[in-house]
Amino acid sequence: MKIGLLSDSHDRIPAVRALVQRMIDEGVAVIIHAGDYCSPFTLRALADLQVPLLGVFGRNDGDPEGLRGAAQANIGAELYESPHSFELGGQQILVVHDINDVHERSLTAHQVVVHGFTHVAEMKTRGETLIVNPGEACGWGFGEPTGAILDLSTKAVEFIKLTGPEWKF
């Protein structure tokens, strides 16, 4: 099962839509978002893409009820307080905005941890736990929007970067 990974959208709708469309084209079954959507309209923009979304709130999500309502009404998604743990494809997954908010034991109790906050795309392991930060979907901080696709069966991660002059800052 392939899953799309996003974080730190910060209201940049064209980049979020382009990343999610690339993920859909690659056959992802679900998107996991590690927070900082920012405004409810960011989620409404994903309504026509029709891919399930699971996510947590980040530090810049100032209207959690508005975000939760937009997620449920427009894409049937559920958003949770960070951190949130769930099972998907036979794997225990933890999604958290800031990985520093989670104790080490919580990290290693999961097969996969998805986080954001730093805006830096990276992948590492701690023991048997795969830890992935898909980077910044917005591209505001480092100039190019990023996301990732995770194959749960192999734990292979493919980072996606939107390049070209329309995405540069």
C-alpha positions, 0 to 999 in steps of 0.5 A: 500500500502506498501512502502520501505524506504531507506537512506544513501546507501553510495555505499554499493551495496550488502546491498542495493540489499539485503534490496530491495530484502527483501522489494520486497519479502514483497510486497512493491510497491515503494521504497522511498530513502532519499539520500546519494546514493553517486555514480551512480553505486549504482543505476545501481545495482538496475536495475534488481530488477524492483521496482519503486524508488522515492528519493532525493539527500543527502549531499554526492551525489557529482554527481547529474546529473550522479545519475539522469541519472543512475536512469532514464536509469536503473530503470526509477526513478526520483531523486529530490533536497531535500526536495520533496513533493508528493502524494502516496496512498492518503497520502501527503509525504515529503522526505528530507535528513536532517530533520533539513533543513525543517521548522516545518510547512512543516513537519506537513503539510504532513501525512508522512515524510521520512528522513535520514542523522543521520543513526539512524533508528527511528519512531516518530509522531508530531501530525498526522504526521508520521516521519520515518528515515529508518537508514543506508542502508550501515551499515558503521556507526552502523554495520548493514544495515537497512531499513524500510517498511511502510504500508501507510493504517495503518502507521505501520512501520517494520524496517529491519536489515541485520544481520550476520557476512557478514554485521558486521563492 
